[in-house]
Amino acid sequence: NKWRIVLPDNGRPGKDWKQDSAFYSGNRIQTTKYTWFTFLPQNIFEQFHRLGNLYFFFLVVLNWFPQVEVFHKEITMLPLVVVLLASMTKDAIEDYRKYQYDKTINFTKTRVYNK
C-alpha cells in the first residue's frame, strides 16, 4: 500500500474537472524505447550508428568480393553477428526492465491535491 503524492503546479486552474481530465486522459509514465514491432529495425539502425559496427560491416561486404577476399565469408561475419546479438540482448533486457518499472509506477495508488 504505497502511495504516490501528485501535486499539480502547472498554472492551469482546476475549476473544470471534466476539461482537465480530458486534457490529461493519457497521463502515464512510459520510458521504454521499443515496442514489439519496432525493436528489430530500430535497434539495428542504432547499432550501425556505432563506428566499430560499421567497420565490421565494411569488412563483411569487402570479403564478398573474390578479388579482395582474405578469410572465408562466414568467418568474417561471425564477429559482427556476435556483437550485434549481444548488444540486442542487452538492450532487450534493459527495455523490458524499464517496462516492468513503468507498469508498477502506473498502477500505484495516487493522491492528488488540488489547490
Secondary structure, DSSP 4 states (H G I P E B T S, - for coil): --EEEE---SS-----HHHHHHHTTT---------TTTHHHHHHHHHTTSHHHHHHHHHHHHHTSTTT--S-HHHHHHHHHHHHHHHHHHHHHHHHHHHHHHHHHHTSEEEE---
